[in-house]
Amino acid sequence: MDLEKEYLILTIEDDRSVRESFIAYLEDAGYQVIAAENGKKGIELFLEKKPDVVLVDLRMPEIDGLEVLTEISLESPETPLIVISGT
């Protein structure tokens, strides 16, 4: 990673407290962060903002993490995807 660039990270997590923890930690580390509370919103944000990295929870209502991974991988196979799960 280029240390001079400001990286944009998208975190997709349905649990509000976990989502807010990720945001706080990543912003403290110097990253720009956008967040979605579900897979549908996460895909929309990804298509709109084109983040550099995506953190995605596996278990979410409506569109789960596996569907999000598939959609984003098809749209942008070079984007790093990091799977997170509380289970």
ABEGO torsion letter per residue (X at the ends): XBAABBBBBBBBBABAAAAAAAAAAAAAAGBBBBBBABAAAAAAAAAAAGBABBBBBABBBGBBAAAAAAAAAAABAABBBBBBBAX
